[in-house]
């Protein structure tokens, strides 16, 4: 805690070699969102494959396919809520007067 407070009193030097703190946070946030979207997409694909296997009479049973579908549904709902919160935050920032 003390280190983070003292780190604030000494601003980082702005050199062209090291990215700024804002750029690093921006990149890590972007990477986190990209990873989340990729995971949701993978769950959707897995659910589709499970349904196809059940439909074709494959080894998957109906219970596993339903679980995969529910996991994919919950993931999509979560992603939509994250998107909604991000839009609300953006709109709130845009309403701020400078």
N, C-alpha and C positions, 0 to 999 in steps of 0.2 A: 504494500500500500504506500509506504513512504517512498519507495523507488519510483512508483508511477507519478507521485506528486512532484518529486524533484525532477522527473523527466519532463514534466510540463513546463517547468521554469526555464529549461534550456531548450529553445526551439531547435529542431534539426536543421542542419545546414542544407541549403538547396544547391545541390550539384547535379549536373546532367547525368552522372553515372548512377546515382541511387534514386529510385522512384520515390515520390512523395508519399506521405502517410495516406492521403486521400486516394491516391492511385492504387495503393496496396489494398485498402479497404474496398475500393470499387471493384478491383479484380477478384478479391476473395468472395465478395457478395455475388458477383456475376458467376463465379465458378460454383458457388453453392446453389444458386438457382438453376444453373445448367445441369448439375448433377441430380437435383430433385426432379426436374422435368424428364431426364433420361431414365431415372428409376421408375417414375410413373408410367412412362412409355413401355418399359420392360415388363411391368406388372400387367399392363393392358395386353401386351403381346402374349404373355404367359397365360392369361385368362382366356384369350381367344383360342390359343392352341389347346387348352384343356377342354373347352367346349367342343372344338372340332374332333378331338379324340373321343369324347363321349358320344358325339353324334355318329362317328364312324364305327363305334363299337370297339374302340381300342382298349388299352389296359387301364386308363384312367376311370375311376368310378365317379358317380354323380356328386358325391360329397366333396371330393377334392376339387372338382370343377366349380362347385358352388362357393367353396372357400376362396378359390382363386378369383372368382368374379367379385365377391364381397371385398376382398383386399384391394382389387383394382378400383372398385367403386369408391371405397373410403379414401384411397390415394388421390383420386381425381377431385373428390369433394374438398379434401385438404388443400390441394393445389389451387382450386378456385377461391377458397377462403384467403389464402396467402395473397393471391392476385388482387382480391378485393381490398384487403388491408393496405397493400402497396398503393393502389389507386387512391384510396382515401388519404393516405399520408401525402402523396404527391399533390392532390387537390388542396389539402390543408396548407402545404408549403406555398402553393401558387396563390392562395388567398392572403398570405402574410404581406403586410405593407412594409416596404423597406424605407 
